[in-house]
Protein backbone atom coordinates (compact mmCIF):
# COMPACT_ATOMS: atom_id res chain seq x y z
CA UNK A 1 0.00 0.00 0.00
CA UNK A 2 1.32 3.41 -0.98
CA UNK A 3 0.02 6.51 0.82
CA UNK A 4 0.23 9.85 -0.95
CA UNK A 5 1.77 12.90 0.64
CA UNK A 6 -0.85 15.21 2.12
CA UNK A 7 -3.82 12.87 1.67
CA UNK A 8 -6.41 11.79 4.23
CA UNK A 9 -6.34 8.00 4.16
CA UNK A 10 -8.62 5.89 6.36
CA UNK A 11 -7.96 2.29 7.40
CA UNK A 12 -11.44 0.79 7.66
CA UNK A 13 -12.52 -2.63 8.82
CA UNK A 14 -14.04 -4.71 11.63
CA UNK A 15 -12.35 -5.29 14.97
CA UNK A 16 -9.30 -7.51 14.69
CA UNK A 17 -8.67 -6.92 10.97
CA UNK A 18 -5.27 -5.25 11.51
CA UNK A 19 -6.01 -1.51 11.43
CA UNK A 20 -4.32 -0.57 14.70
CA UNK A 21 -1.48 -3.03 14.08
CA UNK A 22 -0.63 -1.16 10.86
CA UNK A 23 -0.80 2.15 12.71
CA UNK A 24 1.48 0.87 15.48
CA UNK A 25 4.02 -0.35 12.95
CA UNK A 26 4.06 3.04 11.21
CA UNK A 27 4.45 4.78 14.58
CA UNK A 28 7.25 2.45 15.64
CA UNK A 29 5.48 0.84 18.60
CA UNK A 30 5.57 -2.55 16.83
CA UNK A 31 8.04 -3.92 14.28
CA UNK A 32 6.74 -5.77 11.21
CA UNK A 33 7.79 -9.43 11.00
CA UNK A 34 8.58 -9.01 7.31
CA UNK A 35 8.36 -6.49 4.49
CA UNK A 36 9.39 -2.85 4.24
CA UNK A 37 8.13 0.37 5.78
CA UNK A 38 9.23 3.50 3.95
CA UNK A 39 8.59 7.10 5.01
CA UNK A 40 9.59 9.70 2.41
CA UNK A 41 11.41 6.94 0.59
CA UNK A 42 13.62 5.97 3.54
CA UNK A 43 13.30 2.83 5.64
CA UNK A 44 11.79 3.42 9.08
CA UNK A 45 12.54 -0.08 10.35
CA UNK A 46 14.51 -0.05 13.58
CA UNK A 47 13.90 3.63 14.24
CA UNK A 48 12.49 4.53 17.65
CA UNK A 49 9.06 6.22 17.68
CA UNK A 50 10.54 9.59 18.71
CA UNK A 51 12.97 9.43 15.79
CA UNK A 52 10.21 9.22 13.20
CA UNK A 53 8.50 12.33 11.71
CA UNK A 54 5.19 11.09 13.11
CA UNK A 55 2.71 11.97 15.85
CA UNK A 56 -0.26 9.94 17.09
CA UNK A 57 -3.67 10.98 18.41
CA UNK A 58 -5.29 8.29 20.56
CA UNK A 59 -8.92 7.64 21.49
CA UNK A 60 -7.99 8.08 25.18
CA UNK A 61 -6.59 11.62 24.59
CA UNK A 62 -3.49 10.78 26.74
CA UNK A 63 -3.20 14.32 28.14
CA UNK A 64 -1.05 14.96 31.20
CA UNK A 65 -3.56 15.73 33.99
CA UNK A 66 -1.08 17.76 36.09
CA UNK A 67 -0.23 20.13 33.21
CA UNK A 68 -2.28 23.03 31.89
CA UNK A 69 -3.53 22.91 28.33
CA UNK A 70 -0.75 25.12 27.02
CA UNK A 71 1.84 23.03 28.90
CA UNK A 72 0.41 19.87 27.32
CA UNK A 73 0.68 21.35 23.84
CA UNK A 74 4.18 22.70 24.49
CA UNK A 75 5.50 19.41 25.85
CA UNK A 76 6.66 17.99 22.52
CA UNK A 77 8.31 21.25 21.50
CA UNK A 78 10.32 21.32 24.72
CA UNK A 79 11.39 17.72 24.13
CA UNK A 80 12.60 18.81 20.70
CA UNK A 81 14.54 21.64 22.36
CA UNK A 82 12.80 24.43 20.50
CA UNK A 83 13.95 27.93 21.42
CA UNK A 84 11.88 29.09 24.42
CA UNK A 85 11.02 32.32 22.61
CA UNK A 86 9.29 30.39 19.77
CA UNK A 87 7.16 28.05 21.86
CA UNK A 88 4.39 30.38 23.21
CA UNK A 89 3.35 31.61 19.76
CA UNK A 90 3.45 28.12 18.26
CA UNK A 91 1.27 26.82 21.11
CA UNK A 92 -1.20 29.68 20.75
CA UNK A 93 -1.44 29.21 16.98
CA UNK A 94 -2.10 25.49 17.44
CA UNK A 95 -4.81 26.09 20.06
CA UNK A 96 -6.44 28.75 17.88
CA UNK A 97 -6.49 26.29 14.99
CA UNK A 98 -8.70 23.93 17.01
CA UNK A 99 -10.73 26.84 18.46
CA UNK A 100 -9.38 26.28 21.99
CA UNK A 101 -7.23 29.39 22.44
CA UNK A 102 -9.33 30.64 25.36
CA UNK A 103 -8.69 27.45 27.37
CA UNK A 104 -4.88 27.60 27.50
CA UNK A 105 -4.66 27.96 31.30
CA UNK A 106 -7.16 25.25 32.20
CA UNK A 107 -6.41 21.64 33.12
CA UNK A 108 -7.69 18.59 31.19
CA UNK A 109 -10.15 17.66 33.96
CA UNK A 110 -11.89 21.00 33.42
CA UNK A 111 -12.68 20.19 29.78
CA UNK A 112 -15.28 18.00 28.10
CA UNK A 113 -14.33 14.92 26.08
CA UNK A 114 -14.64 16.79 22.79
CA UNK A 115 -12.50 19.65 24.07
CA UNK A 116 -9.84 17.25 25.33
CA UNK A 117 -9.72 15.60 21.91
CA UNK A 118 -9.15 19.00 20.31
CA UNK A 119 -6.23 19.58 22.67
CA UNK A 120 -4.77 16.16 21.83
CA UNK A 121 -5.00 17.11 18.16
CA UNK A 122 -3.37 20.50 18.77
CA UNK A 123 -0.55 18.84 20.72
CA UNK A 124 0.14 16.49 17.80
CA UNK A 125 -0.09 19.09 15.03
CA UNK A 126 2.12 21.69 16.78
CA UNK A 127 5.11 19.33 16.29
CA UNK A 128 4.71 19.68 12.52
CA UNK A 129 4.82 15.91 11.80
CA UNK A 130 5.12 14.62 8.26
CA UNK A 131 2.45 12.04 9.12
CA UNK A 132 -0.34 12.26 11.70
CA UNK A 133 -1.77 8.94 12.90
CA UNK A 134 -5.28 8.96 14.38
CA UNK A 135 -6.42 5.79 16.17
CA UNK A 136 -10.23 6.00 16.42
CA UNK A 137 -9.90 9.44 18.06
CA UNK A 138 -13.65 10.12 18.00
CA UNK A 139 -14.78 6.76 19.35
CA UNK A 140 -15.43 8.01 22.90
CA UNK A 141 -17.59 10.96 21.79
CA UNK A 142 -21.37 11.05 21.45
CA UNK A 143 -22.89 10.94 17.97
CA UNK A 144 -23.59 14.66 17.54
CA UNK A 145 -20.14 15.71 18.77
CA UNK A 146 -18.48 13.01 16.66
CA UNK A 147 -20.09 14.38 13.49
CA UNK A 148 -19.03 17.90 14.45
CA UNK A 149 -15.45 16.75 15.04
CA UNK A 150 -15.39 14.99 11.66
CA UNK A 151 -15.89 18.37 9.98
CA UNK A 152 -13.27 19.92 12.26
CA UNK A 153 -10.73 17.25 11.32
CA UNK A 154 -11.38 17.85 7.62
CA UNK A 155 -10.86 21.60 8.10
CA UNK A 156 -7.63 21.08 10.06
CA UNK A 157 -6.33 18.63 7.46
CA UNK A 158 -6.88 21.18 4.69
CA UNK A 159 -5.26 23.88 6.80
CA UNK A 160 -2.05 22.05 7.78
CA UNK A 161 -1.62 19.83 4.69
CA UNK A 162 -0.16 16.97 6.74
CA UNK A 163 -0.69 13.35 5.71
CA UNK A 164 -3.47 11.92 7.91
CA UNK A 165 -3.78 8.15 8.44
CA UNK A 166 -7.04 7.50 10.25
CA UNK A 167 -8.20 4.23 11.83
CA UNK A 168 -11.93 3.60 12.18
CA UNK A 169 -14.51 0.82 12.06
CA UNK A 170 -17.26 3.34 11.20
CA UNK A 171 -17.81 3.26 7.44
CA UNK A 172 -19.87 6.48 7.44
CA UNK A 173 -17.03 8.30 9.22
CA UNK A 174 -14.54 7.06 6.61
CA UNK A 175 -16.82 8.03 3.73
CA UNK A 176 -17.25 11.57 5.06
CA UNK A 177 -13.60 12.45 5.71
CA UNK A 178 -11.32 10.43 3.47
CA UNK A 179 -9.58 11.11 0.18
CA UNK A 180 -9.06 7.34 -0.06
CA UNK A 181 -10.08 4.34 2.06
CA UNK A 182 -8.28 1.02 2.55
CA UNK A 183 -10.84 -1.65 3.50
CA UNK A 184 -9.16 -4.38 5.56
CA UNK A 185 -10.37 -7.90 6.22
CA UNK A 186 -8.29 -10.45 8.14
CA UNK A 187 -5.04 -8.56 7.63
CA UNK A 188 -5.63 -8.17 3.87
CA UNK A 189 -6.39 -4.93 2.02
CA UNK A 190 -9.54 -5.99 0.18
CA UNK A 191 -9.82 -2.73 -1.76
CA UNK A 192 -8.16 0.68 -1.80
CA UNK A 193 -9.79 3.65 -3.49
CA UNK A 194 -11.90 6.78 -3.19
CA UNK A 195 -15.06 6.64 -1.07
CA UNK A 196 -17.23 6.91 -4.17
CA UNK A 197 -15.40 4.14 -6.06
CA UNK A 198 -15.62 1.77 -3.08
CA UNK A 199 -19.32 2.41 -2.65
CA UNK A 200 -20.30 2.34 -6.34
CA UNK A 201 -17.86 -0.34 -7.53
CA UNK A 202 -17.02 -2.80 -4.74
CA UNK A 203 -14.75 -5.66 -5.84
CA UNK A 204 -15.87 -8.21 -3.27
CA UNK A 205 -18.88 -9.17 -1.21
CA UNK A 206 -17.08 -8.09 1.94
CA UNK A 207 -16.48 -4.56 0.66
CA UNK A 208 -20.03 -4.29 -0.69
CA UNK A 209 -21.51 -5.41 2.62
CA UNK A 210 -19.16 -3.40 4.82
CA UNK A 211 -19.49 -0.15 2.86
CA UNK A 212 -23.13 0.52 3.61
CA UNK A 213 -26.04 -1.89 3.39
CA UNK A 214 -26.58 -4.05 0.30
CA UNK A 215 -28.98 -6.52 -1.20
CA UNK A 216 -26.81 -9.49 -2.19
CA UNK A 217 -28.30 -12.31 -4.27
CA UNK A 218 -26.60 -15.44 -5.62
CA UNK A 219 -26.60 -15.71 -9.42
CA UNK A 220 -27.94 -18.93 -10.98
CA UNK A 221 -26.82 -18.17 -14.53
CA UNK A 222 -25.69 -15.25 -16.62
CA UNK A 223 -25.28 -13.99 -20.18
CA UNK A 224 -22.44 -11.49 -20.52
CA UNK A 225 -23.41 -10.59 -24.10
CA UNK A 226 -27.04 -9.86 -23.24
CA UNK A 227 -25.90 -8.33 -19.94
CA UNK A 228 -28.44 -10.25 -17.90
CA UNK A 229 -28.24 -12.61 -14.92
CA UNK A 230 -30.81 -14.98 -13.53
CA UNK A 231 -31.62 -14.87 -9.80
CA UNK A 232 -34.26 -17.25 -8.49
CA UNK A 233 -35.72 -17.60 -11.97
CA UNK A 234 -35.93 -13.84 -12.54
CA UNK A 235 -33.81 -12.15 -15.21
CA UNK A 236 -32.04 -9.00 -14.00
CA UNK A 237 -30.38 -6.53 -16.36
CA UNK A 238 -26.87 -5.54 -15.29
CA UNK A 239 -24.19 -3.26 -16.69
CA UNK A 240 -20.88 -4.78 -15.60
CA UNK A 241 -20.29 -8.35 -16.73
CA UNK A 242 -16.54 -8.78 -16.14
CA UNK A 243 -17.15 -11.11 -13.19
CA UNK A 244 -19.15 -13.45 -15.46
CA UNK A 245 -16.34 -14.05 -17.94
CA UNK A 246 -14.96 -17.01 -15.98
CA UNK A 247 -18.41 -18.46 -15.26
CA UNK A 248 -21.13 -17.80 -12.72
CA UNK A 249 -19.71 -19.90 -9.89
CA UNK A 250 -19.75 -17.88 -6.65
CA UNK A 251 -21.05 -14.81 -8.51
CA UNK A 252 -23.61 -12.51 -6.89
CA UNK A 253 -25.49 -9.37 -7.83
CA UNK A 254 -25.59 -6.40 -5.47
CA UNK A 255 -28.28 -3.72 -5.39
CA UNK A 256 -28.02 -0.78 -3.00
CA UNK A 257 -31.28 -0.22 -1.05
CA UNK A 258 -31.37 3.52 -1.83
CA UNK A 259 -31.15 2.90 -5.59
CA UNK A 260 -34.53 1.14 -5.63
CA UNK A 261 -37.68 3.14 -6.30
CA UNK A 262 -41.17 2.20 -5.11
CA UNK A 263 -44.30 2.76 -7.19
CA UNK A 264 -47.90 1.58 -7.17
CA UNK A 265 -47.67 0.60 -10.84
CA UNK A 266 -44.97 -0.88 -13.04
CA UNK A 267 -42.28 1.66 -13.92
CA UNK A 268 -41.95 1.65 -17.70
CA UNK A 269 -38.60 3.46 -17.96
CA UNK A 270 -36.78 1.16 -15.49
CA UNK A 271 -34.39 -1.56 -16.66
CA UNK A 272 -35.61 -3.82 -13.86
CA UNK A 273 -39.04 -3.91 -12.24
CA UNK A 274 -40.56 -6.59 -9.99
CA UNK A 275 -43.74 -6.83 -7.98
CA UNK A 276 -43.39 -7.44 -4.27
CA UNK A 277 -45.25 -7.59 -0.98
CA UNK A 278 -44.28 -5.44 2.01
CA UNK A 279 -43.19 -7.47 5.01
CA UNK A 280 -42.18 -4.57 7.26
CA UNK A 281 -41.49 -0.83 7.14
CA UNK A 282 -39.79 1.54 9.57
CA UNK A 283 -39.47 5.31 9.82
CA UNK A 284 -35.80 6.34 10.21
CA UNK A 285 -36.17 10.13 10.12
CA UNK A 286 -34.71 11.17 6.75
CA UNK A 287 -35.38 7.72 5.29
CA UNK A 288 -38.07 5.06 5.25
CA UNK A 289 -36.86 1.45 5.38
CA UNK A 290 -38.94 -1.18 3.61
CA UNK A 291 -38.53 -4.95 3.65
CA UNK A 292 -40.35 -6.59 0.75
CA UNK A 293 -40.78 -10.14 -0.47
CA UNK A 294 -40.07 -10.33 -4.21
CA UNK A 295 -39.90 -13.41 -6.48
CA UNK A 296 -36.18 -13.96 -5.82
CA UNK A 297 -35.96 -13.16 -2.09
CA UNK A 298 -36.23 -10.34 0.44
CA UNK A 299 -35.44 -6.82 -0.77
CA UNK A 300 -34.22 -4.04 1.50
CA UNK A 301 -35.30 -0.64 0.22
CA UNK A 302 -34.58 2.87 1.50
CA UNK A 303 -36.52 5.83 0.15
CA UNK A 304 -36.16 9.49 1.18
CA UNK A 305 -38.75 10.94 3.53
CA UNK A 306 -39.85 14.41 2.48
CA UNK A 307 -42.64 14.83 5.01
CA UNK A 308 -45.19 13.10 2.84
CA UNK A 309 -48.03 11.29 4.53
CA UNK A 310 -47.05 7.85 3.25
CA UNK A 311 -47.76 4.71 5.21
CA UNK A 312 -46.67 1.35 3.88
CA UNK A 313 -48.98 -1.34 5.15
CA UNK A 314 -47.83 -4.86 5.88
CA UNK A 315 -48.98 -7.11 3.04
CA UNK A 316 -49.38 -4.23 0.58
CA UNK A 317 -48.23 -5.05 -2.96
CA UNK A 318 -46.08 -2.53 -4.83
CA UNK A 319 -43.55 -2.38 -7.66
CA UNK A 320 -39.81 -2.11 -7.04
CA UNK A 321 -37.54 -0.92 -9.82
CA UNK A 322 -33.90 -0.02 -10.48
CA UNK A 323 -31.57 0.63 -13.38
CA UNK A 324 -29.07 -1.88 -14.82
CA UNK A 325 -26.20 0.38 -13.72
CA UNK A 326 -27.32 -0.12 -10.11
CA UNK A 327 -27.04 -3.92 -10.26
CA UNK A 328 -23.38 -4.75 -9.61
CA UNK A 329 -22.04 -8.23 -10.38
CA UNK A 330 -19.16 -9.47 -8.19
CA UNK A 331 -17.44 -12.73 -7.33
C-alpha positions as CSV (number, residue, x, y, z in Angstrom):
1,X,0.0,0.0,0.0
2,X,1.3,3.4,-1.0
3,X,0.0,6.5,0.8
4,X,0.2,9.9,-1.0
5,X,1.8,12.9,0.6
6,X,-0.9,15.2,2.1
7,X,-3.8,12.9,1.7
8,X,-6.4,11.8,4.2
9,X,-6.3,8.0,4.2
10,X,-8.6,5.9,6.4
11,X,-8.0,2.3,7.4
12,X,-11.4,0.8,7.7
13,X,-12.5,-2.6,8.8
14,X,-14.0,-4.7,11.6
15,X,-12.4,-5.3,15.0
16,X,-9.3,-7.5,14.7
17,X,-8.7,-6.9,11.0
18,X,-5.3,-5.3,11.5
19,X,-6.0,-1.5,11.4
20,X,-4.3,-0.6,14.7
21,X,-1.5,-3.0,14.1
22,X,-0.6,-1.2,10.9
23,X,-0.8,2.1,12.7
24,X,1.5,0.9,15.5
25,X,4.0,-0.4,12.9
26,X,4.1,3.0,11.2
27,X,4.4,4.8,14.6
28,X,7.3,2.4,15.6
29,X,5.5,0.8,18.6
30,X,5.6,-2.5,16.8
31,X,8.0,-3.9,14.3
32,X,6.7,-5.8,11.2
33,X,7.8,-9.4,11.0
34,X,8.6,-9.0,7.3
35,X,8.4,-6.5,4.5
36,X,9.4,-2.8,4.2
37,X,8.1,0.4,5.8
38,X,9.2,3.5,3.9
39,X,8.6,7.1,5.0
40,X,9.6,9.7,2.4
41,X,11.4,6.9,0.6
42,X,13.6,6.0,3.5
43,X,13.3,2.8,5.6
44,X,11.8,3.4,9.1
45,X,12.5,-0.1,10.4
46,X,14.5,0.0,13.6
47,X,13.9,3.6,14.2
48,X,12.5,4.5,17.7
49,X,9.1,6.2,17.7
50,X,10.5,9.6,18.7
51,X,13.0,9.4,15.8
52,X,10.2,9.2,13.2
53,X,8.5,12.3,11.7
54,X,5.2,11.1,13.1
55,X,2.7,12.0,15.8
56,X,-0.3,9.9,17.1
57,X,-3.7,11.0,18.4
58,X,-5.3,8.3,20.6
59,X,-8.9,7.6,21.5
60,X,-8.0,8.1,25.2
61,X,-6.6,11.6,24.6
62,X,-3.5,10.8,26.7
63,X,-3.2,14.3,28.1
64,X,-1.0,15.0,31.2
65,X,-3.6,15.7,34.0
66,X,-1.1,17.8,36.1
67,X,-0.2,20.1,33.2
68,X,-2.3,23.0,31.9
69,X,-3.5,22.9,28.3
70,X,-0.7,25.1,27.0
71,X,1.8,23.0,28.9
72,X,0.4,19.9,27.3
73,X,0.7,21.4,23.8
74,X,4.2,22.7,24.5
75,X,5.5,19.4,25.8
76,X,6.7,18.0,22.5
77,X,8.3,21.2,21.5
78,X,10.3,21.3,24.7
79,X,11.4,17.7,24.1
80,X,12.6,18.8,20.7
81,X,14.5,21.6,22.4
82,X,12.8,24.4,20.5
83,X,13.9,27.9,21.4
84,X,11.9,29.1,24.4
85,X,11.0,32.3,22.6
86,X,9.3,30.4,19.8
87,X,7.2,28.1,21.9
88,X,4.4,30.4,23.2
89,X,3.4,31.6,19.8
90,X,3.4,28.1,18.3
91,X,1.3,26.8,21.1
92,X,-1.2,29.7,20.7
93,X,-1.4,29.2,17.0
94,X,-2.1,25.5,17.4
95,X,-4.8,26.1,20.1
96,X,-6.4,28.8,17.9
97,X,-6.5,26.3,15.0
98,X,-8.7,23.9,17.0
99,X,-10.7,26.8,18.5
100,X,-9.4,26.3,22.0
101,X,-7.2,29.4,22.4
102,X,-9.3,30.6,25.4
103,X,-8.7,27.4,27.4
104,X,-4.9,27.6,27.5
105,X,-4.7,28.0,31.3
106,X,-7.2,25.3,32.2
107,X,-6.4,21.6,33.1
108,X,-7.7,18.6,31.2
109,X,-10.1,17.7,34.0
110,X,-11.9,21.0,33.4
111,X,-12.7,20.2,29.8
112,X,-15.3,18.0,28.1
113,X,-14.3,14.9,26.1
114,X,-14.6,16.8,22.8
115,X,-12.5,19.7,24.1
116,X,-9.8,17.3,25.3
117,X,-9.7,15.6,21.9
118,X,-9.2,19.0,20.3
119,X,-6.2,19.6,22.7
120,X,-4.8,16.2,21.8
121,X,-5.0,17.1,18.2
122,X,-3.4,20.5,18.8
123,X,-0.5,18.8,20.7
124,X,0.1,16.5,17.8
125,X,-0.1,19.1,15.0
126,X,2.1,21.7,16.8
127,X,5.1,19.3,16.3
128,X,4.7,19.7,12.5
129,X,4.8,15.9,11.8
130,X,5.1,14.6,8.3
131,X,2.4,12.0,9.1
132,X,-0.3,12.3,11.7
133,X,-1.8,8.9,12.9
134,X,-5.3,9.0,14.4
135,X,-6.4,5.8,16.2
136,X,-10.2,6.0,16.4
137,X,-9.9,9.4,18.1
138,X,-13.6,10.1,18.0
139,X,-14.8,6.8,19.3
140,X,-15.4,8.0,22.9
141,X,-17.6,11.0,21.8
142,X,-21.4,11.1,21.5
143,X,-22.9,10.9,18.0
144,X,-23.6,14.7,17.5
145,X,-20.1,15.7,18.8
146,X,-18.5,13.0,16.7
147,X,-20.1,14.4,13.5
148,X,-19.0,17.9,14.4
149,X,-15.5,16.7,15.0
150,X,-15.4,15.0,11.7
151,X,-15.9,18.4,10.0
152,X,-13.3,19.9,12.3
153,X,-10.7,17.3,11.3
154,X,-11.4,17.9,7.6
155,X,-10.9,21.6,8.1
156,X,-7.6,21.1,10.1
157,X,-6.3,18.6,7.5
158,X,-6.9,21.2,4.7
159,X,-5.3,23.9,6.8
160,X,-2.1,22.1,7.8
161,X,-1.6,19.8,4.7
162,X,-0.2,17.0,6.7
163,X,-0.7,13.3,5.7
164,X,-3.5,11.9,7.9
165,X,-3.8,8.1,8.4
166,X,-7.0,7.5,10.3
167,X,-8.2,4.2,11.8
168,X,-11.9,3.6,12.2
169,X,-14.5,0.8,12.1
170,X,-17.3,3.3,11.2
171,X,-17.8,3.3,7.4
172,X,-19.9,6.5,7.4
173,X,-17.0,8.3,9.2
174,X,-14.5,7.1,6.6
175,X,-16.8,8.0,3.7
176,X,-17.3,11.6,5.1
177,X,-13.6,12.5,5.7
178,X,-11.3,10.4,3.5
179,X,-9.6,11.1,0.2
180,X,-9.1,7.3,-0.1
181,X,-10.1,4.3,2.1
182,X,-8.3,1.0,2.5
183,X,-10.8,-1.6,3.5
184,X,-9.2,-4.4,5.6
185,X,-10.4,-7.9,6.2
186,X,-8.3,-10.4,8.1
187,X,-5.0,-8.6,7.6
188,X,-5.6,-8.2,3.9
189,X,-6.4,-4.9,2.0
190,X,-9.5,-6.0,0.2
191,X,-9.8,-2.7,-1.8
192,X,-8.2,0.7,-1.8
193,X,-9.8,3.6,-3.5
194,X,-11.9,6.8,-3.2
195,X,-15.1,6.6,-1.1
196,X,-17.2,6.9,-4.2
197,X,-15.4,4.1,-6.1
198,X,-15.6,1.8,-3.1
199,X,-19.3,2.4,-2.7
200,X,-20.3,2.3,-6.3
201,X,-17.9,-0.3,-7.5
202,X,-17.0,-2.8,-4.7
203,X,-14.8,-5.7,-5.8
204,X,-15.9,-8.2,-3.3
205,X,-18.9,-9.2,-1.2
206,X,-17.1,-8.1,1.9
207,X,-16.5,-4.6,0.7
208,X,-20.0,-4.3,-0.7
209,X,-21.5,-5.4,2.6
210,X,-19.2,-3.4,4.8
211,X,-19.5,-0.1,2.9
212,X,-23.1,0.5,3.6
213,X,-26.0,-1.9,3.4
214,X,-26.6,-4.0,0.3
215,X,-29.0,-6.5,-1.2
216,X,-26.8,-9.5,-2.2
217,X,-28.3,-12.3,-4.3
218,X,-26.6,-15.4,-5.6
219,X,-26.6,-15.7,-9.4
220,X,-27.9,-18.9,-11.0
221,X,-26.8,-18.2,-14.5
222,X,-25.7,-15.3,-16.6
223,X,-25.3,-14.0,-20.2
224,X,-22.4,-11.5,-20.5
225,X,-23.4,-10.6,-24.1
226,X,-27.0,-9.9,-23.2
227,X,-25.9,-8.3,-19.9
228,X,-28.4,-10.3,-17.9
229,X,-28.2,-12.6,-14.9
230,X,-30.8,-15.0,-13.5
231,X,-31.6,-14.9,-9.8
232,X,-34.3,-17.2,-8.5
233,X,-35.7,-17.6,-12.0
234,X,-35.9,-13.8,-12.5
235,X,-33.8,-12.1,-15.2
236,X,-32.0,-9.0,-14.0
237,X,-30.4,-6.5,-16.4
238,X,-26.9,-5.5,-15.3
239,X,-24.2,-3.3,-16.7
240,X,-20.9,-4.8,-15.6
241,X,-20.3,-8.3,-16.7
242,X,-16.5,-8.8,-16.1
243,X,-17.2,-11.1,-13.2
244,X,-19.2,-13.5,-15.5
245,X,-16.3,-14.0,-17.9
246,X,-15.0,-17.0,-16.0
247,X,-18.4,-18.5,-15.3
248,X,-21.1,-17.8,-12.7
249,X,-19.7,-19.9,-9.9
250,X,-19.7,-17.9,-6.7
251,X,-21.1,-14.8,-8.5
252,X,-23.6,-12.5,-6.9
253,X,-25.5,-9.4,-7.8
254,X,-25.6,-6.4,-5.5
255,X,-28.3,-3.7,-5.4
256,X,-28.0,-0.8,-3.0
257,X,-31.3,-0.2,-1.0
258,X,-31.4,3.5,-1.8
259,X,-31.1,2.9,-5.6
260,X,-34.5,1.1,-5.6
261,X,-37.7,3.1,-6.3
262,X,-41.2,2.2,-5.1
263,X,-44.3,2.8,-7.2
264,X,-47.9,1.6,-7.2
265,X,-47.7,0.6,-10.8
266,X,-45.0,-0.9,-13.0
267,X,-42.3,1.7,-13.9
268,X,-41.9,1.7,-17.7
269,X,-38.6,3.5,-18.0
270,X,-36.8,1.2,-15.5
271,X,-34.4,-1.6,-16.7
272,X,-35.6,-3.8,-13.9
273,X,-39.0,-3.9,-12.2
274,X,-40.6,-6.6,-10.0
275,X,-43.7,-6.8,-8.0
276,X,-43.4,-7.4,-4.3
277,X,-45.2,-7.6,-1.0
278,X,-44.3,-5.4,2.0
279,X,-43.2,-7.5,5.0
280,X,-42.2,-4.6,7.3
281,X,-41.5,-0.8,7.1
282,X,-39.8,1.5,9.6
283,X,-39.5,5.3,9.8
284,X,-35.8,6.3,10.2
285,X,-36.2,10.1,10.1
286,X,-34.7,11.2,6.8
287,X,-35.4,7.7,5.3
288,X,-38.1,5.1,5.3
289,X,-36.9,1.5,5.4
290,X,-38.9,-1.2,3.6
291,X,-38.5,-5.0,3.6
292,X,-40.3,-6.6,0.8
293,X,-40.8,-10.1,-0.5
294,X,-40.1,-10.3,-4.2
295,X,-39.9,-13.4,-6.5
296,X,-36.2,-14.0,-5.8
297,X,-36.0,-13.2,-2.1
298,X,-36.2,-10.3,0.4
299,X,-35.4,-6.8,-0.8
300,X,-34.2,-4.0,1.5
301,X,-35.3,-0.6,0.2
302,X,-34.6,2.9,1.5
303,X,-36.5,5.8,0.1
304,X,-36.2,9.5,1.2
305,X,-38.8,10.9,3.5
306,X,-39.9,14.4,2.5
307,X,-42.6,14.8,5.0
308,X,-45.2,13.1,2.8
309,X,-48.0,11.3,4.5
310,X,-47.1,7.9,3.3
311,X,-47.8,4.7,5.2
312,X,-46.7,1.4,3.9
313,X,-49.0,-1.3,5.1
314,X,-47.8,-4.9,5.9
315,X,-49.0,-7.1,3.0
316,X,-49.4,-4.2,0.6
317,X,-48.2,-5.0,-3.0
318,X,-46.1,-2.5,-4.8
319,X,-43.5,-2.4,-7.7
320,X,-39.8,-2.1,-7.0
321,X,-37.5,-0.9,-9.8
322,X,-33.9,0.0,-10.5
323,X,-31.6,0.6,-13.4
324,X,-29.1,-1.9,-14.8
325,X,-26.2,0.4,-13.7
326,X,-27.3,-0.1,-10.1
327,X,-27.0,-3.9,-10.3
328,X,-23.4,-4.7,-9.6
329,X,-22.0,-8.2,-10.4
330,X,-19.2,-9.5,-8.2
331,X,-17.4,-12.7,-7.3
